[in-house]
Amino acid sequence: MNIQLHFDEIRHSPWLDQFLEKRLERLEKFLRPEDQVKLNFKGQNNIFESHLCIQNVSKEIDFSATGDSLFESFSKVIDQAFRVLSENKKKKLKMRQAR
């Protein structure tokens, strides 16, 4: 998967980039190498927003969450994406089995 990170009004470091990429590994089993993953983070007035967009050949899926910290909002977004991607994979497996 190809990962793009963007920060708006948040200071980031190589450590933060590594942390985010490590947490994204949780989604790898649902994605192909050519899929695009875009993460946008915004911090303003002690409210942090994380936005995750997954693009592949057939569709685009967006997830957003807010929290009191970057880590909280990012964890919520990853959890949302994991649930949706997991459900999609289960549906595909059931459809294949029904054939």
N, C-alpha and C positions, 0 to 999 in steps of 0.2 A: 504494500500500500504506500502511496505517496502522501506524505504529511506536510501540510503548510501551516505554520503558526503565525498569528498576528496579534500584537498586543497594543491596546489603546489606553494610554495613561497608566500603564503598569510597567514597572521596571522589571526586566527579566534577566536571567543569567543562564549560562550553559547548564548549571545544575537544574534549573527549572525546566529547561527544554528536555533534558534527559528524564526528569521525573514524569513529565507529560507524555513523552513517547513511551516510557515504560508502562504507564497506566493504559495507554492505547493498545498495547499488546493484547489486552483482554478481548479486543474486538477482532484480532487478526484471523481467527478461525472462521469468521463470517465473511471476510473480504478477500478479494483477489489482489495480486500484486499491482495490477493496473488501476485499481480503484483510487480515487482522490479523496483525501480526508483533509478538510479545512477547519481549523480551530481559530476562533476569534475570542479574545478576552478583553473585557473592558472593566475598568475600575473607576468609580466615581462616588464621592461622598460615602465611603465605607460600604458601598454596595458593589458586588462583583458579579458580572454577567459572563457566562460562558455560552458560546454558540458553536455547535458542531454540525458540519455539513458533510455528508458522504455522497459522493458522486460515482456512479458507474455507468456502463453503457446503456442500461435500461431505465434507470431512475435516479432520482436525487432525494435524499432523506435529510431533514433538518431537525435538530434538537436544541433547545435553549433552556437555561436555568439561571437563577440568581441565588446569591448567598452572601453571608457575612464575610466570607473569605474566598479567595480564588480557588482554594482546594475544595471548599464546600460546593461551590457552583460547578466546578469541573467534575467532582464525584457524582453529582446529580445527573449531569449530562451523560457521563459514561454509563451510569446505571440505566438511564432511559434508552440509550442506544443498544445496550446489551439485551435488554428485554425485547425490544422491537426486532432486532436482528435475529435473536433466538427464536421468537415466535414465527418470523418469516421462514426460517430454515425448517422448523417443524412442519409448517404448512406445505412447503415444497416436498419434503419427505413423504408426507401423507398422500399428496397428489401423485407422486411417483409410484407409491405402493398400490394405489387404487387402479392404476393402469393395467 
